[in-house]
Amino acid sequence: MIRVVLPFHLRVLAGISGEVQLDVSAPVTQGTVLDALEARYPMLCGTIRDHVTKQRRAFLRYYGCEQDLSLEAPETLLPQPIAEGREPYLIIGAIAGG
């Protein structure tokens, strides 16, 4: 069971509160987690990743186990604590300012 924490605006869009728990078959990668998330909550399609290219949206970041995973390839295996459900996979809204 993978635990996913979404930013507030995406939780509101999906109509959920708290973290999401997903069943993801091995291998557990960023791509398989995001595929499972979008399959369960189709209203999130295109909000986290581009519809066509599947690239991360500019103002979202991915974190896990105190590591920034945003620039990792979608096929990259997630850290074992995330794959085992001990740690959450975080999707964070980036803050820009000047």
PDB file as gemmi writes it, atoms N, CA and C in Angstrom:
CRYST1    1.000    1.000    1.000  90.00  90.00  90.00 P 1                      
ATOM      1  N   MET A   1       0.860  -1.176   0.000  1.00  0.00           N  
ATOM      2  CA  MET A   1       0.000   0.000   0.000  1.00  0.00           C  
ATOM      3  C   MET A   1       0.903   1.235   0.000  1.00  0.00           C  
ATOM      4  N   ILE A   2       0.783   2.047  -1.021  1.00  0.00           N  
ATOM      5  CA  ILE A   2       1.564   3.274  -1.158  1.00  0.00           C  
ATOM      6  C   ILE A   2       0.743   4.427  -0.601  1.00  0.00           C  
ATOM      7  N   ARG A   3       1.396   5.260   0.192  1.00  0.00           N  
ATOM      8  CA  ARG A   3       0.744   6.445   0.759  1.00  0.00           C  
ATOM      9  C   ARG A   3       1.180   7.666  -0.044  1.00  0.00           C  
ATOM     10  N   VAL A   4       0.195   8.459  -0.507  1.00  0.00           N  
ATOM     11  CA  VAL A   4       0.483   9.647  -1.305  1.00  0.00           C  
ATOM     12  C   VAL A   4      -0.155  10.846  -0.621  1.00  0.00           C  
ATOM     13  N   VAL A   5       0.637  11.904  -0.434  1.00  0.00           N  
ATOM     14  CA  VAL A   5       0.139  13.160   0.126  1.00  0.00           C  
ATOM     15  C   VAL A   5       0.093  14.180  -1.003  1.00  0.00           C  
ATOM     16  N   LEU A   6      -1.091  14.763  -1.197  1.00  0.00           N  
ATOM     17  CA  LEU A   6      -1.306  15.745  -2.256  1.00  0.00           C  
ATOM     18  C   LEU A   6      -1.440  17.146  -1.681  1.00  0.00           C  
ATOM     19  N   PRO A   7      -1.137  18.178  -2.481  1.00  0.00           N  
ATOM     20  CA  PRO A   7      -1.374  19.546  -2.015  1.00  0.00           C  
ATOM     21  C   PRO A   7      -2.881  19.803  -1.898  1.00  0.00           C  
ATOM     22  N   PHE A   8      -3.224  20.798  -1.106  1.00  0.00           N  
ATOM     23  CA  PHE A   8      -4.615  21.098  -0.779  1.00  0.00           C  
ATOM     24  C   PHE A   8      -5.496  21.240  -2.013  1.00  0.00           C  
ATOM     25  N   HIS A   9      -5.035  22.006  -3.010  1.00  0.00           N  
ATOM     26  CA  HIS A   9      -5.884  22.260  -4.176  1.00  0.00           C  
ATOM     27  C   HIS A   9      -6.194  20.985  -4.956  1.00  0.00           C  
ATOM     28  N   LEU A  10      -5.282  20.019  -4.978  1.00  0.00           N  
ATOM     29  CA  LEU A  10      -5.556  18.768  -5.672  1.00  0.00           C  
ATOM     30  C   LEU A  10      -6.453  17.858  -4.839  1.00  0.00           C  
ATOM     31  N   ARG A  11      -6.332  17.922  -3.510  1.00  0.00           N  
ATOM     32  CA  ARG A  11      -7.254  17.167  -2.647  1.00  0.00           C  
ATOM     33  C   ARG A  11      -8.682  17.668  -2.835  1.00  0.00           C  
ATOM     34  N   VAL A  12      -8.847  18.996  -2.919  1.00  0.00           N  
ATOM     35  CA  VAL A  12     -10.178  19.571  -3.129  1.00  0.00           C  
ATOM     36  C   VAL A  12     -10.735  19.116  -4.481  1.00  0.00           C  
ATOM     37  N   LEU A  13      -9.930  19.191  -5.524  1.00  0.00           N  
ATOM     38  CA  LEU A  13     -10.360  18.779  -6.857  1.00  0.00           C  
ATOM     39  C   LEU A  13     -10.801  17.319  -6.876  1.00  0.00           C  
ATOM     40  N   ALA A  14     -10.058  16.460  -6.171  1.00  0.00           N  
ATOM     41  CA  ALA A  14     -10.369  15.030  -6.144  1.00  0.00           C  
ATOM     42  C   ALA A  14     -11.439  14.675  -5.114  1.00  0.00           C  
ATOM     43  N   GLY A  15     -11.786  15.631  -4.248  1.00  0.00           N  
ATOM     44  CA  GLY A  15     -12.800  15.373  -3.234  1.00  0.00           C  
ATOM     45  C   GLY A  15     -12.339  14.433  -2.145  1.00  0.00           C  
ATOM     46  N   ILE A  16     -11.080  14.567  -1.750  1.00  0.00           N  
ATOM     47  CA  ILE A  16     -10.538  13.697  -0.707  1.00  0.00           C  
ATOM     48  C   ILE A  16      -9.987  14.543   0.442  1.00  0.00           C  
ATOM     49  N   SER A  17      -9.799  13.900   1.568  1.00  0.00           N  
ATOM     50  CA  SER A  17      -9.144  14.563   2.694  1.00  0.00           C  
ATOM     51  C   SER A  17      -8.041  13.627   3.191  1.00  0.00           C  
ATOM     52  N   GLY A  18      -6.974  14.198   3.662  1.00  0.00           N  
ATOM     53  CA  GLY A  18      -5.861  13.379   4.140  1.00  0.00           C  
ATOM     54  C   GLY A  18      -5.078  12.766   3.004  1.00  0.00           C  
ATOM     55  N   GLU A  19      -4.321  11.727   3.341  1.00  0.00           N  
ATOM     56  CA  GLU A  19      -3.487  11.098   2.329  1.00  0.00           C  
ATOM     57  C   GLU A  19      -4.259  10.000   1.604  1.00  0.00           C  
ATOM     58  N   VAL A  20      -3.783   9.670   0.414  1.00  0.00           N  
ATOM     59  CA  VAL A  20      -4.380   8.638  -0.425  1.00  0.00           C  
ATOM     60  C   VAL A  20      -3.571   7.358  -0.247  1.00  0.00           C  
ATOM     61  N   GLN A  21      -4.250   6.232  -0.208  1.00  0.00           N  
ATOM     62  CA  GLN A  21      -3.566   4.946  -0.163  1.00  0.00           C  
ATOM     63  C   GLN A  21      -3.878   4.186  -1.439  1.00  0.00           C  
ATOM     64  N   LEU A  22      -2.815   3.749  -2.119  1.00  0.00           N  
ATOM     65  CA  LEU A  22      -2.954   3.091  -3.415  1.00  0.00           C  
ATOM     66  C   LEU A  22      -2.284   1.728  -3.400  1.00  0.00           C  
ATOM     67  N   ASP A  23      -2.883   0.768  -4.098  1.00  0.00           N  
ATOM     68  CA  ASP A  23      -2.240  -0.517  -4.338  1.00  0.00           C  
ATOM     69  C   ASP A  23      -1.475  -0.401  -5.646  1.00  0.00           C  
ATOM     70  N   VAL A  24      -0.172  -0.567  -5.565  1.00  0.00           N  
ATOM     71  CA  VAL A  24       0.684  -0.474  -6.749  1.00  0.00           C  
ATOM     72  C   VAL A  24       1.523  -1.736  -6.807  1.00  0.00           C  
ATOM     73  N   SER A  25       1.468  -2.423  -7.934  1.00  0.00           N  
ATOM     74  CA  SER A  25       2.259  -3.634  -8.122  1.00  0.00           C  
ATOM     75  C   SER A  25       3.723  -3.283  -8.342  1.00  0.00           C  
ATOM     76  N   ALA A  26       4.593  -4.202  -7.964  1.00  0.00           N  
ATOM     77  CA  ALA A  26       6.027  -4.011  -8.174  1.00  0.00           C  
ATOM     78  C   ALA A  26       6.314  -4.041  -9.669  1.00  0.00           C  
ATOM     79  N   PRO A  27       7.276  -3.313 -10.124  1.00  0.00           N  
ATOM     80  CA  PRO A  27       8.148  -2.390  -9.405  1.00  0.00           C  
ATOM     81  C   PRO A  27       7.428  -1.068  -9.107  1.00  0.00           C  
ATOM     82  N   VAL A  28       7.706  -0.521  -7.941  1.00  0.00           N  
ATOM     83  CA  VAL A  28       7.078   0.726  -7.522  1.00  0.00           C  
ATOM     84  C   VAL A  28       7.969   1.880  -7.975  1.00  0.00           C  
ATOM     85  N   THR A  29       7.502   2.589  -9.004  1.00  0.00           N  
ATOM     86  CA  THR A  29       8.237   3.724  -9.556  1.00  0.00           C  
ATOM     87  C   THR A  29       7.350   4.963  -9.470  1.00  0.00           C  
ATOM     88  N   GLN A  30       7.940   6.116  -9.740  1.00  0.00           N  
ATOM     89  CA  GLN A  30       7.128   7.333  -9.777  1.00  0.00           C  
ATOM     90  C   GLN A  30       6.027   7.198 -10.820  1.00  0.00           C  
ATOM     91  N   GLY A  31       6.358   6.649 -11.954  1.00  0.00           N  
ATOM     92  CA  GLY A  31       5.380   6.495 -13.027  1.00  0.00           C  
ATOM     93  C   GLY A  31       4.222   5.586 -12.642  1.00  0.00           C  
ATOM     94  N   THR A  32       4.512   4.438 -12.005  1.00  0.00           N  
ATOM     95  CA  THR A  32       3.434   3.515 -11.642  1.00  0.00           C  
ATOM     96  C   THR A  32       2.555   4.096 -10.539  1.00  0.00           C  
ATOM     97  N   VAL A  33       3.142   4.859  -9.629  1.00  0.00           N  
ATOM     98  CA  VAL A  33       2.345   5.499  -8.572  1.00  0.00           C  
ATOM     99  C   VAL A  33       1.430   6.560  -9.172  1.00  0.00           C  
ATOM    100  N   LEU A  34       1.963   7.384 -10.059  1.00  0.00           N  
ATOM    101  CA  LEU A  34       1.149   8.430 -10.680  1.00  0.00           C  
ATOM    102  C   LEU A  34       0.090   7.840 -11.610  1.00  0.00           C  
ATOM    103  N   ASP A  35       0.411   6.745 -12.281  1.00  0.00           N  
ATOM    104  CA  ASP A  35      -0.587   6.058 -13.109  1.00  0.00           C  
ATOM    105  C   ASP A  35      -1.749   5.567 -12.236  1.00  0.00           C  
ATOM    106  N   ALA A  36      -1.431   4.951 -11.103  1.00  0.00           N  
ATOM    107  CA  ALA A  36      -2.462   4.444 -10.191  1.00  0.00           C  
ATOM    108  C   ALA A  36      -3.288   5.586  -9.608  1.00  0.00           C  
ATOM    109  N   LEU A  37      -2.634   6.695  -9.284  1.00  0.00           N  
ATOM    110  CA  LEU A  37      -3.335   7.855  -8.729  1.00  0.00           C  
ATOM    111  C   LEU A  37      -4.323   8.428  -9.753  1.00  0.00           C  
ATOM    112  N   GLU A  38      -3.874   8.575 -10.996  1.00  0.00           N  
ATOM    113  CA  GLU A  38      -4.742   9.118 -12.042  1.00  0.00           C  
ATOM    114  C   GLU A  38      -5.860   8.143 -12.421  1.00  0.00           C  
ATOM    115  N   ALA A  39      -5.604   6.842 -12.319  1.00  0.00           N  
ATOM    116  CA  ALA A  39      -6.648   5.858 -12.611  1.00  0.00           C  
ATOM    117  C   ALA A  39      -7.746   5.902 -11.549  1.00  0.00           C  
ATOM    118  N   ARG A  40      -7.348   6.077 -10.304  1.00  0.00           N  
ATOM    119  CA  ARG A  40      -8.324   6.126  -9.212  1.00  0.00           C  
ATOM    120  C   ARG A  40      -9.056   7.464  -9.159  1.00  0.00           C  
ATOM    121  N   TYR A  41      -8.353   8.541  -9.488  1.00  0.00           N  
ATOM    122  CA  TYR A  41      -8.928   9.894  -9.476  1.00  0.00           C  
ATOM    123  C   TYR A  41      -8.727  10.524 -10.852  1.00  0.00           C  
ATOM    124  N   PRO A  42      -9.567  10.175 -11.833  1.00  0.00           N  
ATOM    125  CA  PRO A  42      -9.368  10.665 -13.204  1.00  0.00           C  
ATOM    126  C   PRO A  42      -9.417  12.188 -13.331  1.00  0.00           C  
ATOM    127  N   MET A  43     -10.049  12.855 -12.377  1.00  0.00           N  
ATOM    128  CA  MET A  43     -10.085  14.326 -12.438  1.00  0.00           C  
ATOM    129  C   MET A  43      -8.702  14.934 -12.228  1.00  0.00           C  
ATOM    130  N   LEU A  44      -7.732  14.141 -11.759  1.00  0.00           N  
ATOM    131  CA  LEU A  44      -6.364  14.633 -11.573  1.00  0.00           C  
ATOM    132  C   LEU A  44      -5.514  14.495 -12.838  1.00  0.00           C  
ATOM    133  N   CYS A  45      -6.020  13.805 -13.847  1.00  0.00           N  
ATOM    134  CA  CYS A  45      -5.270  13.648 -15.096  1.00  0.00           C  
ATOM    135  C   CYS A  45      -4.980  15.028 -15.686  1.00  0.00           C  
ATOM    136  N   GLY A  46      -3.733  15.277 -15.961  1.00  0.00           N  
ATOM    137  CA  GLY A  46      -3.329  16.551 -16.535  1.00  0.00           C  
ATOM    138  C   GLY A  46      -2.986  17.617 -15.505  1.00  0.00           C  
ATOM    139  N   THR A  47      -3.262  17.372 -14.239  1.00  0.00           N  
ATOM    140  CA  THR A  47      -2.956  18.366 -13.211  1.00  0.00           C  
ATOM    141  C   THR A  47      -1.583  18.149 -12.595  1.00  0.00           C  
ATOM    142  N   ILE A  48      -1.146  16.909 -12.531  1.00  0.00           N  
ATOM    143  CA  ILE A  48       0.157  16.582 -11.953  1.00  0.00           C  
ATOM    144  C   ILE A  48       1.194  16.414 -13.057  1.00  0.00           C  
ATOM    145  N   ARG A  49       0.764  15.786 -14.142  1.00  0.00           N  
ATOM    146  CA  ARG A  49       1.626  15.557 -15.307  1.00  0.00           C  
ATOM    147  C   ARG A  49       0.884  16.002 -16.560  1.00  0.00           C  
ATOM    148  N   ASP A  50       1.644  16.348 -17.587  1.00  0.00           N  
ATOM    149  CA  ASP A  50       1.068  16.683 -18.877  1.00  0.00           C  
ATOM    150  C   ASP A  50       0.361  15.451 -19.448  1.00  0.00           C  
ATOM    151  N   HIS A  51      -0.794  15.670 -20.098  1.00  0.00           N  
ATOM    152  CA  HIS A  51      -1.573  14.566 -20.674  1.00  0.00           C  
ATOM    153  C   HIS A  51      -0.761  13.718 -21.651  1.00  0.00           C  
ATOM    154  N   VAL A  52      -0.018  14.378 -22.517  1.00  0.00           N  
ATOM    155  CA  VAL A  52       0.658  13.682 -23.612  1.00  0.00           C  
ATOM    156  C   VAL A  52       2.057  13.226 -23.223  1.00  0.00           C  
ATOM    157  N   THR A  53       2.873  14.145 -22.741  1.00  0.00           N  
ATOM    158  CA  THR A  53       4.286  13.825 -22.479  1.00  0.00           C  
ATOM    159  C   THR A  53       4.508  13.132 -21.150  1.00  0.00           C  
ATOM    160  N   LYS A  54       3.552  13.235 -20.230  1.00  0.00           N  
ATOM    161  CA  LYS A  54       3.656  12.678 -18.869  1.00  0.00           C  
ATOM    162  C   LYS A  54       4.759  13.347 -18.052  1.00  0.00           C  
ATOM    163  N   GLN A  55       5.193  14.527 -18.479  1.00  0.00           N  
ATOM    164  CA  GLN A  55       6.198  15.292 -17.739  1.00  0.00           C  
ATOM    165  C   GLN A  55       5.535  16.016 -16.566  1.00  0.00           C  
ATOM    166  N   ARG A  56       6.274  16.149 -15.480  1.00  0.00           N  
ATOM    167  CA  ARG A  56       5.797  16.827 -14.274  1.00  0.00           C  
ATOM    168  C   ARG A  56       5.431  18.266 -14.595  1.00  0.00           C  
ATOM    169  N   ARG A  57       4.321  18.734 -14.013  1.00  0.00           N  
ATOM    170  CA  ARG A  57       3.932  20.135 -14.175  1.00  0.00           C  
ATOM    171  C   ARG A  57       4.949  21.023 -13.469  1.00  0.00           C  
ATOM    172  N   ALA A  58       5.157  22.201 -13.990  1.00  0.00           N  
ATOM    173  CA  ALA A  58       6.235  23.092 -13.546  1.00  0.00           C  
ATOM    174  C   ALA A  58       6.186  23.456 -12.077  1.00  0.00           C  
ATOM    175  N   PHE A  59       5.030  23.662 -11.502  1.00  0.00           N  
ATOM    176  CA  PHE A  59       4.967  24.129 -10.121  1.00  0.00           C  
ATOM    177  C   PHE A  59       4.617  23.030  -9.128  1.00  0.00           C  
ATOM    178  N   LEU A  60       4.944  21.793  -9.480  1.00  0.00           N  
ATOM    179  CA  LEU A  60       4.795  20.672  -8.556  1.00  0.00           C  
ATOM    180  C   LEU A  60       6.147  20.013  -8.366  1.00  0.00           C  
ATOM    181  N   ARG A  61       6.382  19.530  -7.167  1.00  0.00           N  
ATOM    182  CA  ARG A  61       7.623  18.826  -6.850  1.00  0.00           C  
ATOM    183  C   ARG A  61       7.253  17.497  -6.204  1.00  0.00           C  
ATOM    184  N   TYR A  62       8.119  16.483  -6.369  1.00  0.00           N  
ATOM    185  CA  TYR A  62       7.923  15.163  -5.776  1.00  0.00           C  
ATOM    186  C   TYR A  62       8.996  14.946  -4.713  1.00  0.00           C  
ATOM    187  N   TYR A  63       8.578  14.471  -3.547  1.00  0.00           N  
ATOM    188  CA  TYR A  63       9.520  14.205  -2.457  1.00  0.00           C  
ATOM    189  C   TYR A  63       9.221  12.851  -1.833  1.00  0.00           C  
ATOM    190  N   GLY A  64      10.249  12.269  -1.254  1.00  0.00           N  
ATOM    191  CA  GLY A  64      10.101  11.033  -0.498  1.00  0.00           C  
ATOM    192  C   GLY A  64      11.354  10.778   0.299  1.00  0.00           C  
ATOM    193  N   CYS A  65      11.185  10.356   1.536  1.00  0.00           N  
ATOM    194  CA  CYS A  65      12.322  10.033   2.409  1.00  0.00           C  
ATOM    195  C   CYS A  65      13.311  11.196   2.475  1.00  0.00           C  
ATOM    196  N   GLU A  66      12.777  12.401   2.584  1.00  0.00           N  
ATOM    197  CA  GLU A  66      13.569  13.626   2.697  1.00  0.00           C  
ATOM    198  C   GLU A  66      14.463  13.876   1.482  1.00  0.00           C  
ATOM    199  N   GLN A  67      14.066  13.357   0.319  1.00  0.00           N  
ATOM    200  CA  GLN A  67      14.808  13.552  -0.923  1.00  0.00           C  
ATOM    201  C   GLN A  67      13.894  14.199  -1.955  1.00  0.00           C  
ATOM    202  N   ASP A  68      14.448  15.113  -2.736  1.00  0.00           N  
ATOM    203  CA  ASP A  68      13.715  15.694  -3.858  1.00  0.00           C  
ATOM    204  C   ASP A  68      13.812  14.702  -5.020  1.00  0.00           C  
ATOM    205  N   LEU A  69      12.692  14.140  -5.409  1.00  0.00           N  
ATOM    206  CA  LEU A  69      12.650  13.144  -6.480  1.00  0.00           C  
ATOM    207  C   LEU A  69      12.131  13.732  -7.785  1.00  0.00           C  
ATOM    208  N   SER A  70      11.958  15.045  -7.826  1.00  0.00           N  
ATOM    209  CA  SER A  70      11.310  15.714  -8.950  1.00  0.00           C  
ATOM    210  C   SER A  70      12.013  15.519 -10.283  1.00  0.00           C  
ATOM    211  N   LEU A  71      13.313  15.438 -10.290  1.00  0.00           N  
ATOM    212  CA  LEU A  71      14.056  15.340 -11.547  1.00  0.00           C  
ATOM    213  C   LEU A  71      14.408  13.909 -11.923  1.00  0.00           C  
ATOM    214  N   GLU A  72      13.959  12.948 -11.120  1.00  0.00           N  
ATOM    215  CA  GLU A  72      14.221  11.533 -11.414  1.00  0.00           C  
ATOM    216  C   GLU A  72      13.318  11.080 -12.565  1.00  0.00           C  
ATOM    217  N   ALA A  73      13.784  10.116 -13.329  1.00  0.00           N  
ATOM    218  CA  ALA A  73      12.993   9.566 -14.438  1.00  0.00           C  
ATOM    219  C   ALA A  73      11.777   8.812 -13.890  1.00  0.00           C  
ATOM    220  N   PRO A  74      10.691   8.764 -14.648  1.00  0.00           N  
ATOM    221  CA  PRO A  74       9.499   8.057 -14.181  1.00  0.00           C  
ATOM    222  C   PRO A  74       9.748   6.573 -13.881  1.00  0.00           C  
ATOM    223  N   GLU A  75      10.751   5.981 -14.514  1.00  0.00           N  
ATOM    224  CA  GLU A  75      11.060   4.558 -14.309  1.00  0.00           C  
ATOM    225  C   GLU A  75      11.916   4.307 -13.081  1.00  0.00           C  
ATOM    226  N   THR A  76      12.359   5.367 -12.416  1.00  0.00           N  
ATOM    227  CA  THR A  76      13.223   5.223 -11.245  1.00  0.00           C  
ATOM    228  C   THR A  76      12.449   4.591 -10.098  1.00  0.00           C  
ATOM    229  N   LEU A  77      13.032   3.566  -9.507  1.00  0.00           N  
ATOM    230  CA  LEU A  77      12.400   2.923  -8.354  1.00  0.00           C  
ATOM    231  C   LEU A  77      12.328   3.906  -7.189  1.00  0.00           C  
ATOM    232  N   LEU A  78      11.206   3.891  -6.489  1.00  0.00           N  
ATOM    233  CA  LEU A  78      11.070   4.731  -5.301  1.00  0.00           C  
ATOM    234  C   LEU A  78      11.807   4.077  -4.138  1.00  0.00           C  
ATOM    235  N   PRO A  79      12.252   4.873  -3.159  1.00  0.00           N  
ATOM    236  CA  PRO A  79      12.941   4.303  -1.998  1.00  0.00           C  
ATOM    237  C   PRO A  79      12.085   3.236  -1.310  1.00  0.00           C  
ATOM    238  N   GLN A  80      12.744   2.245  -0.744  1.00  0.00           N  
ATOM    239  CA  GLN A  80      12.062   1.110  -0.127  1.00  0.00           C  
ATOM    240  C   GLN A  80      11.028   1.507   0.929  1.00  0.00           C  
ATOM    241  N   PRO A  81      11.302   2.490   1.814  1.00  0.00           N  
ATOM    242  CA  PRO A  81      10.272   2.861   2.799  1.00  0.00           C  
ATOM    243  C   PRO A  81       8.970   3.352   2.155  1.00  0.00           C  
ATOM    244  N   ILE A  82       9.050   3.982   0.998  1.00  0.00           N  
ATOM    245  CA  ILE A  82       7.836   4.412   0.293  1.00  0.00           C  
ATOM    246  C   ILE A  82       7.154   3.195  -0.313  1.00  0.00           C  
ATOM    247  N   ALA A  83       7.922   2.328  -0.949  1.00  0.00           N  
ATOM    248  CA  ALA A  83       7.365   1.134  -1.586  1.00  0.00           C  
ATOM    249  C   ALA A  83       6.680   0.221  -0.573  1.00  0.00           C  
ATOM    250  N   GLU A  84       7.147   0.243   0.670  1.00  0.00           N  
ATOM    251  CA  GLU A  84       6.562  -0.588   1.731  1.00  0.00           C  
ATOM    252  C   GLU A  84       5.441   0.128   2.482  1.00  0.00           C  
ATOM    253  N   GLY A  85       5.207   1.404   2.176  1.00  0.00           N  
ATOM    254  CA  GLY A  85       4.144   2.150   2.830  1.00  0.00           C  
ATOM    255  C   GLY A  85       4.507   2.727   4.184  1.00  0.00           C  
ATOM    256  N   ARG A  86       5.791   2.656   4.546  1.00  0.00           N  
ATOM    257  CA  ARG A  86       6.223   3.217   5.835  1.00  0.00           C  
ATOM    258  C   ARG A  86       6.382   4.732   5.767  1.00  0.00           C  
ATOM    259  N   GLU A  87       6.714   5.245   4.603  1.00  0.00           N  
ATOM    260  CA  GLU A  87       6.880   6.687   4.378  1.00  0.00           C  
ATOM    261  C   GLU A  87       5.975   7.104   3.234  1.00  0.00           C  
ATOM    262  N   PRO A  88       5.435   8.328   3.261  1.00  0.00           N  
ATOM    263  CA  PRO A  88       4.567   8.777   2.163  1.00  0.00           C  
ATOM    264  C   PRO A  88       5.373   9.321   0.981  1.00  0.00           C  
ATOM    265  N   TYR A  89       4.744   9.265  -0.168  1.00  0.00           N  
ATOM    266  CA  TYR A  89       5.245   9.921  -1.380  1.00  0.00           C  
ATOM    267  C   TYR A  89       4.547  11.272  -1.414  1.00  0.00           C  
ATOM    268  N   LEU A  90       5.306  12.343  -1.426  1.00  0.00           N  
ATOM    269  CA  LEU A  90       4.748  13.689  -1.314  1.00  0.00           C  
ATOM    270  C   LEU A  90       4.744  14.394  -2.666  1.00  0.00           C  
ATOM    271  N   ILE A  91       3.602  14.952  -3.010  1.00  0.00           N  
ATOM    272  CA  ILE A  91       3.497  15.829  -4.178  1.00  0.00           C  
ATOM    273  C   ILE A  91       3.210  17.202  -3.595  1.00  0.00           C  
ATOM    274  N   ILE A  92       4.145  18.123  -3.791  1.00  0.00           N  
ATOM    275  CA  ILE A  92       4.112  19.421  -3.130  1.00  0.00           C  
ATOM    276  C   ILE A  92       3.970  20.527  -4.181  1.00  0.00           C  
ATOM    277  N   GLY A  93       3.128  21.485  -3.901  1.00  0.00           N  
ATOM    278  CA  GLY A  93       3.031  22.663  -4.753  1.00  0.00           C  
ATOM    279  C   GLY A  93       4.211  23.569  -4.498  1.00  0.00           C  
ATOM    280  N   ALA A  94       4.981  23.880  -5.548  1.00  0.00           N  
ATOM    281  CA  ALA A  94       6.141  24.765  -5.407  1.00  0.00           C  
ATOM    282  C   ALA A  94       5.675  26.198  -5.232  1.00  0.00           C  
ATOM    283  N   ILE A  95       6.442  26.962  -4.471  1.00  0.00           N  
ATOM    284  CA  ILE A  95       6.118  28.365  -4.219  1.00  0.00           C  
ATOM    285  C   ILE A  95       7.146  29.211  -4.946  1.00  0.00           C  
ATOM    286  N   ALA A  96       6.663  30.134  -5.758  1.00  0.00           N  
ATOM    287  CA  ALA A  96       7.550  31.032  -6.474  1.00  0.00           C  
ATOM    288  C   ALA A  96       7.301  32.455  -6.000  1.00  0.00           C  
ATOM    289  N   GLY A  97       8.292  33.227  -6.015  1.00  0.00           N  
ATOM    290  CA  GLY A  97       8.124  34.620  -5.605  1.00  0.00           C  
ATOM    291  C   GLY A  97       9.383  35.407  -5.875  1.00  0.00           C  
ATOM    292  N   GLY A  98       9.298  36.656  -5.623  1.00  0.00           N  
ATOM    293  CA  GLY A  98      10.480  37.454  -5.935  1.00  0.00           C  
ATOM    294  C   GLY A  98      10.652  38.576  -4.977  1.00  0.00           C  
TER     295      GLY A  98                                                      
END                                                                             
